[in-house]
Amino acid sequence: MEFGPRRATVVTQGADMEQQLDRPTWSRQIEFTLAGIGCAVGLGNVWRFPYLCYRSGGGAFLVPYLIMLVVLGIPLLYMELIVGQYTRRGPVHALATVCPLLKGVGIASVAISFIMCTYYNVVITWALYYLFSSFQAPLPWQNCNNTWNTPNCTNLATNSSYSSTASQEFFKYKMLEQTSGVDETGVVRWELLLLLFLAWILIYFCIFKGVKSTGKVVYFTALFPYVILIALLINNAQLPGALDGITFFIVPEWDKLLSVEVWVNAAAQIFNSIGIGFGSLMAMSSYNSFNNNVLKDTLTISIINSLTSILAGFVIFSAFGYMSHLQGIPVSDLAVDGPGLVFVLYPQAFANMPVAQLWAVVFFFMLLCLGLDSEFAMVEVMVTSLMDEFYQHLIQIFKRKELFVLAVCGAACLLGIPCVMQVGIYVFQLMDHYTAIVSIMFLAVFEVIAICWCYGVTRLSDNLEEMTGKRANIFFRLCWLIVAPVLITVILIFSIIQFKPARYGDYVFPPWAQGVGWVIAMGSIIWIPLGAVHTLWVLPGSFMQVTHINHFLFFTPPKLLQVVPTLMPLFNIYSSYSGTCVLNLFPLKYKPLWTNSLLLTHLLGQMEQGTADKNYICWW
């Protein structure tokens, strides 16, 4: 870990500036790369990607998936890493710097990450429950001779609605003890509550020292899952029927490519898997050294993320082939759903493998590592953003950053308790549907508008050139300016048209629960308009004057700002200074000052009081 004077690329005021100079950096650049891989590679690679492949006709899904990776995933990840590394701030301050009017996008990304971390850790809790349950012989989901099993339980997988497998009943009646619906809350599952506490203790001790501790943990949590995936693939490939499952995975059904839904799902998977819009990677990149090669990290993180999804596809589909062999039915007829893929179908496959306990322990330990990496990133977004904004106040209250991180983890843990009640699976599904599906698409559209259109592709390329000595090539500039905004808008429109209310299996949530879901969604989306209103409100002058200021700062070409001081009288509020103000020819690194609303507000306040230094009035 390095603490010391570093180059400040965005000028701020007072203590804020002091904190910027002392910002820590990764001890080694490989730590950021591994942390980025751990953030991008998560449980979604193991269950969501194979599930979408299965639903979209196997190999047919890989074609649009790889195309979306090239034109959407890599360019947008590149964009976020550039902004984070250049501003050296979390998403709130970074977005406020590049586009004050849309600074609410940064706040929304922090809100959505915090909401997700409260319920995402419940998946880690489930993984811990299954991990500890795997140290039994036979496995508790291996047969129907248990107290929680119903008369309709069967040891073989079935598509019948009148019977259920031992694995399904273990998940539903033993671990969750789920109620009949969201109207029936039930009681707290004390075993799950203790495991939730354990999960948050693990999270805390991995991140309490910031990038200093996280950078060491990711050496294990980011790399070990690959060892397990390769071991599982070698084992599964030797099972009877495995080749049929792999064939289904890699051989496309070409007629599926004519479906718009397949292309939209591919884009959404790239988007959610890499984590565009969540602010996690932007926050992590803010701890990079200023001259770090951003493109190398972008390609490494995005490509390894997609290769991991494909590797997980081989592992899962080889198990599908084995299950279809045991049941004597085609792979396409297996009953597969989302989270059930990890906690129902795959444990059922383990039960029929040699040395079942070993493979179960290995698999659920891998899920634990994958979940921890993603959780690190979500919590780090909240911590980084609050420390950026309220550093002095937080240090005065908590004395040490470690205690503040403990407070954040404690608050998130308490908010996650409803998910470990008997009604918890319904709460989890409701939060996931309205957070990961609804909110993130709105947030992404405005983030691209703020960075690519308001701040501008030219300025983004200028920032990149200052850091690395090279500008973005024509491919990235074209993707930022046209391709990505169009694709994300299409995905958003299609998602709205095809929107379906939240449901869990055959259970449809009642209207009041859907209303609660929209409140959860608005908990992040609402910050975008609120941020815009706040920006317009805090700037001195009438609404029209403020509007002119923002339009001038956002859209006037830099060269025009440098050579046309006659534009100054456009702002009536500056009339007393327009005759003495001369625009400075700023170095490239000070271009963000033109859109820094905090500095602009500070200067305007000084001007109204008559205390402004006329030599520096033009820093906006």
N, C-alpha and C positions, 0 to 999 in steps of 0.2 A: 504494500500500500504506500502510495506517495502522497505526502502532504507538503505543499509548498507553493510558492508563487507560480501562477500559471497565467498564460495569456488570456486576457478578458476580451471576448469578441462581441459582447453585447453590453453596452454601458447602462448601468442602473444606479440607484442612489444609496448613499450611506452604508448601513449595515448590510444591506442586500448585496452591494458591490463587494464588501469585505468577505461575505460568505461565498460569493462566486469565485474569488481568487483562491480560497482555501478548499475548494471542492476536491474531494478525493478522486483518485483514478484507479482503475484495475491494476493490480500488481503486475500482471502479464496480460497481453492482449488476447492470448488464447483463452483466458478466463471469461472475457466478454463473449467470445465466439461460442464457448461451451454453454454459457448461461443463455445466450440467444437460442441455441439449439434446444436446450432444455425447456425454454419458454414456448417455443414453437411446437416441439414434439411433445404431445400429451396423450391423454386417454382418447381423444378424438381420432388419433391416428390408428388406434387399435380397434375401436368399435365403429365410429362413424364412417370412416373411409370404406372399410369392407362392407358395411351395411349399404351404403350408397352404390357401391359397385354391384352388390347382389341385386338390389332393387332396379338398377339401371341396365341389367343385361350383361354383367360381368365386364369383359374386356372393352365393351363399347364405351364404358365410362372413362377409361384411361385416355382416350383420344382427346375429348374436350378438357379433361383434367390437366393434361400436359400443355395444351394450348393456353389455357387460362393461367397456368403457372408462369409462362413466358411473357404474356402481354398484360397481366394484372398483378400477380403475386410479387414477382421480382421487382418491377418498377415501383410499386407502392411501398414495399419494404425499404428499397433504396431511398425513396423520398423521406420516410420517417427517420431513418438512421442519419441522414444528412442534417435534418432539422435538429434532432436531439444532440448530435455531436457538435454542431456549429453553435447553437445557443447555449449548450452545456446546462440545460434545464429540463425539468420534467415537463409533461405535456401541457400543464396549465400555463406556465410561464412561456413555454416555447410557442404555443398558439397565440398567446396574447402579444408576443413580440412580432410574429409574422403577419398577424391580422387581428388587430384589437377588436374590430367589430364582431368577429367570430371567435373571440376568446372563450366563449361558452363551450366550444367543441372540446377544448382541453379539460375543462371542468367535467363535462359529460363523460369523457373517457375515464377519468378518475372515478366518477360515480359508478359507472358500469363495471369497472374492475372491482370496486369494493363490494358491490352487490353480488357479483359472481363469486368472489372469494368466500362469502358467507355460506353459500350453499355448495360450491365446488368441493370444499373440504369434506363434505358429507360423503362424497364418492371415495375419498381417501379413507374415511371411517369405515365404509363398507369393505374396502380392500383389506383393512386391518382385521376386520371381523372374519373374513374368509381366510386370511393368512393364518390366524390363530386356530381357526376351525380345521385347517388342513393337517394339523399334527395329530390326527386320529386315524385309526384303522378299524373298520373301513371309514371312508370319508362320510360325513353325516348326510350328504346328498347322493350317496351311492345306491341306497335302497329305500323302500317305503316302510321299513320296520322301526319307525320312530313315533314318539308321542304326538308330534305335530302333524303327522300325515293324515290325510282324509281317506275315506273308503274308495275315492275315485283315483287314488294315486297309482301310477304305473312306473315300472323301471325303464321302459322304453319310450323314446321320444314319440310324440303323437301330435297330429294336427286337430284332433277332436276337441270340441268345446266342452265335452262331457267328462273329460279326464285330464289330469295334469301329471307332469313328470315329478320324480323325486327332487330334481334340481329346482324346478319351479316352486314346489311347495316349501323347500328350505328357504328360498329367497323371500317368499311371500309370508309364510306362516311362522317360520322360526326366527329369521333375522329381523324382518320389518314388523311382524305381527300387525299387518296393515288392517285398517278399518274398511268399511264398505264404501266410504266416500269422504269428501272434504267436510261434510256437515258433521261427521262423527270424529272428534279430535282424538279420543282415547287418552292414554297416559304416556309419560316419558318412558322410552326404552332405556333403562339405566345402563345396560351393557354398552349400547351405542353412545350414550352420553359420555361415559368414561373414555371410550375410544376417541370420541370427538375431542375431549380435553387432551388426550395423548397426541392426537394429530396436530393440534395447535402448539403443543409443547415442542414437537419436532420442528414445526415451521419456525417457531421463535428462535430456537437455538441454531438454526441454519442461517437466519438473516439478521440477528440482533446487532451484529457488528457492521451491517451494511454490506457493500461489495467486498469488504475484507473477508467476511465469513462465507458469504454466498459464493465467492470466487473459488474457495477451497472445496466446498461441498459439491459443486457441479462437476468436478473431476470424476466423482463417483456416480452421482445420480443421472448425469447426462450420458455416460458411456456404458454403465453396467446393463441397462435395458437391451443394448445391442447384443451383448453376450448371450442374454437369455433368449432373445428372439431367434438368433442363429441356432442355439441349442434346440429350441422348440421346433424350428423348421427341419433340422436334421432328424429329429425324432418323428415328427409327423409325416415326413416324406416316406418313411419306411412302413407306414400303416397301410393296410389294404384299402383301396378306394381313393387314396390321397391324390392320385394322378387325375381322377375325374374332377375333383374339386379345383385343382390347379388349372386344368383345361378350361373349366367354366370361367375362371378368373381372367385368363389371358386371351381367350378367343372371343372376339367381339360379335355381338348380334348387330349387324350394321344398320338394320332398320331402326334401332333405338336412337341412332344419331339424328333422326328426323324429328325427335321430340325436343321441344324447347326446354322442357323441364330438366332433361338430362344436362343440358348446357348450363342452365341456371344453377343446378345442384353442384356442378363441377366448379363453377366460379365461387359459389358460396362456401364450398369446402376449402378451396385455396385460401379464401378470405379469412375464414374462422380459424383454420389450422395455423396459419402464419401469425395471426393475431393483429391484422391491420385494424386500426381504430381503437384498440384497447389501451394504447399508450404504454404498454409494458416495455416493448423494445425501444421506444423513444426514450423512456426514462433510463433504461440501462445504458443506452448509447451516450447519454449525457455524461457518463463517467469515463468515456474514452479519452485518450490523448487527442489533442487538437488535430494533429496531422495523420491520424490513423487512416488506413486505406479502407474506406467505407464499402467500396464495391466488392472487395474480397470477402468481407463479412456478409454482405448481402447474398452473394452467390452461394457461399458456404452454408449459411443458415437455411435458405429457401430450398436448395437442391437436396441437402441432407434430410430436411423435413419431408420432402416428397418421396425420396428413396426409402425413408422409414415407413411411410404409409404403404408403399408397394411391398416392402419386405413383410410388414404385418399382414398384408393381403395374402401373400403366399402362405404364411403361418395359419391364418384363419381359414382360408379356403381348402387347405389340405385337411384340416380338421372337419370341415363341411363334407368333404369327400368321404372321410372315414365314417361320419355319422350316417350319410346316405347309404353307404355299404352295409352298415349294421341294420338299417331299417328297410333296405331293399327298395328305396324310392329314389327318383332323380334328385340331384342337388337343387334344382330349381323349385322343388316342392317342399323344402325344409321350412319350418316355421321360424322366421328370424325377425326380431325387432331390434330397437336401438340398444339401450343399456343392457337388455336381456342377453345380448350377444356375449357380453363379458361376464355377467353374473349368473346366467342360466345355461345357455347353450354350451359354452366352452367348458365350464366346470362339469357338465354332463359328459363331455367328450373325455375329460380326464378320468372320470370314474371307470371308463372302459379300457384305459391304457395300462400297460405294465408299469409298476412302481408309481401308482396314481398319486400317492402322497407327495412324492418328490416333485413331480411336475406341477402339482397344485401350489405347493409352497413357492416354487420358482416363479410361476406365472403371477401370483398375487403380489409377490415382492417386486416384480417388475412394474406392476400397476402402481404400487406405492411410490416407486422412484419417479415414474412418469407424472403422477399427480403432484408430487412434491415440487418438481421443477416448475410446473405451470403455476402452482400456488405461490411460490417464491415471487414470481414476476408480478402477480396481481397485487400482493401485499406491498411490494416495493414501489409500485406506482403511487399508492396512497401515501406511503411514508415519504417518498421523494418530493411529491407535490406539496405536502403540508410543510415539510422542512424548508423548501424553496420559498414558500410564501410567508411563513410565520417563524422563521428560525430563531430569532432572538426571544420571542415570547415563549416558544415551546421549551427552549433551554432554561429560561427563567422558572418555568413551572415544573418541568420534569428533571431539571439539573443535568441529566445525561440522555443522550439519544436512545440508549438501550431501554430506558424506562418508558420513553415515548413509544417505541416499537412494541413493547409489552402492552401498553394501553390500547394500541390499534388492534393487536392480535386478540386481546381480551374482549374488546367490543365486537369484533367479527365473530368470535366464538359464541358470545351470548345471543347474537342475532341468528346463529345457525341452530339453536336449540329446537325451534319448531320442526326442523327437518329430521330430528331423531326422536320425535314422538311417533305414536302409532299412525298418525295422519301424515307423517313426514314425507312419504313418497309422493303424495299429491301436492304438498307444498313445494317439494323439489321440482316436480314436473311443471308446475305453474310458473315458478320463478325462472326456470331454464327457458321455457317457451317464450316468455315476454321479454327476457333480457338478451339471451344469445341469438334469438331469431328476429325479434321486432326492433329492439333499440339499436342494435349494432349497425343495421343497414342505413338508418337515418343518420347516425353519427358519421358513417363513412362518407356519405355524399357531401356533408358539410366540411369534413376535413379536407377532402380533395379540392373543394371550391376555395377554402381558405388558403391552402398552400400553393396549389397549382395555378389558380386563376387570380386570386387577390394579391398574394405575395408575388406570384409570377414565376414561370419556368426560367426566365433569364436571371433573376436574382438568385434562385436556387442553384443554378449552374455557376454563378459568380461565387457563391459561398463554397461550393465544392472545389472550385479552382483555387480558392485561397487556402483551403485545407490540404489538398492533395496535389495541386499544380496542374490538374487536368479538369476540363469542363465535361459535363455530361454529353454523351454522343447523341446523334440525331434520333436513334431508336428510343432512348429514354425520354427525351424531350417530347417526342411525338406521343408516347404513351401517357406521359403526365398531362399533356395539353388536351388530347382528344380521346384516345382509346379508353383509358381508365375511367374518366368521368362518364363517358357514354355507357360503358359496360355496367358500372355501379348503378347508374340511373335506371338502366333496363332491369337489373336484378331487383332494385327497390320496387319499381312499378309492377313487375311480375309477382313479387312477394305480396304486394297489396292486393292484386287481382285474385291470386290464388290463396289468399289468407284463410286459414281455418282456425276456429277456436281451439284452445288447448284441450287435450284429452289424454287420458292414460289408459292404454289398451282400448277396451270398449266403453270405458267410463268417460262421459262428457261432463265437464265442469259446469255447475249451475251458473246462471247469469251474474249473481253477486260475486262469485269467485273470478269470473272473467273480468269484472270491474276492478277487483283487487289487482289482477294481472296488469291491467292498463295503468293503474296507479304506480305499480312497480316499474313499468316501462317509462312512464313520464318522470320517474325519479331521476333518470339520466337525461332524457331528451329535453326536458324543460329548461335545462341550463343553457341551451343554445340561444333561444330568444331572450332569456334573462340576461345573458352576457352582453348581447347586443344592446338591449335597453340600458343596462348599466353604463356601457361605454358612452352612449349618447347623453346620458344623464349627468355624468361626472364632468364632462368637458364644459368649460365656461362658454357663455354665448347662447344665442337662440338656437332652436332646432335647425333652422335653415343654415346658420353659420357653421354649426357642428357638422351638418351633412356635407357642406362644401369642403370643410377641412378634411373629412375622411375621404371624400372623393379625390381631393387633390393629393393626399398622401398615398392613397392606394394605387391610383391609376396614372398619375403624371409620370412620364418616362424620366429616368434618373438624369440623363443629359440635360433635359429641359429644366429640371429642378436646379441644376448647377449653373446654368447660364442665363436664366431669365428672371432676374430679381424684380422685374416690373410686375410679375404675377402677385407680389406681396399685397398690393392694395385690394386684391380680391377679398381679403379677410378684414372686414370692418373693425373687428376687435383689435387688430394690430395697427390701426391707422397712425397712432403716435410713434410707431417704431418703423413704419415702412420706409421712411426716408433715410434711416441710418443703418438698416439691416442689409448686410451683404452675404449672399449665400456662399458657404465654404465649399471648396472642392474636396469632399470627404474621401478618405481612403476607402477601399472596397469593404474593409471589415466593419465600417460604421453605417453601411446601408440599412441594416435593421432599424437604425434610429429614426428613419423616416416613418416607420410604422409603430413606434414605441409610444403607446398611449400614456403610459405612466410618466415618461419624461416630458411629453407634450403637456400633460395636465400640470406637472410641476412648474414648467416654464410659464404657462399661461397664468397660473396663480401668482407668480412673481411679477408678471407684467401688470396685472391688475393692481397690485400693491405698490408698484413703482420701484421694486427692488431688483428687477432683472438686470443682468449684465448685458448691455447691448451687443457686446462682442460675441456672445454665445446664444443670442436669441434664435439664431437660425439652425440650431442643432436638430430641429425636427426635420 
